Structure formats: structure tokens, C-alpha cells
Amino acid sequence: MTDPLIARLKVLIVETLRLEDVRAEDIFDDEPLFGSSRFGLDSIDALELVVRLEKEFGIKIGSSEESRRALSSVSALAAFIRAAPGAKL
């Protein structure tokens, strides 16, 4: 069974970053989103995604190290959101 938060995050990533040739279901849960990923995302994409996530889920992603960990994969992002105090799921 698909995790609803992970499915929601995949759609949010595709929409926010306007990934035209990527469908949400094409993103693997543990696939790296940045760095050597097949998506070609950069620091501007990371910033856009953080802003959207903070607004959407009522969370705060503080340091760049925290951001790197949280955005390492969709699974890591879901775990970060679930652990965030006051997150709106």
C-alpha cells in the first residue's frame, strides 16, 4: 500500500519544481533528489521546495545541514515532516 504522505510529497515535488518529463509515480521513495540525481536539481530548486514545504506543512527547515538531510530523498522528507513539531499532515 502506498504511503499517502509520500505520494503527496512526490506530486508536490513535481508541481513545485515544474519537472515536465517526470511523473510523481516515477520517483522512487529512496532515490536521491539532489546531487547526482537524474532530476538535475540545484540549490535554487532546493530553496523553492523548502519554501513550499514550510508553507504546506507548517514546518521549519533550519540549517543547510538539516535541509540536506531532509531533502536527501522522499522517504527522508516524509520522516522529517512526521518528526517535526506541529507539522500539518
Beta strands, then each sheet from edge to edge (+ up, - down):
end
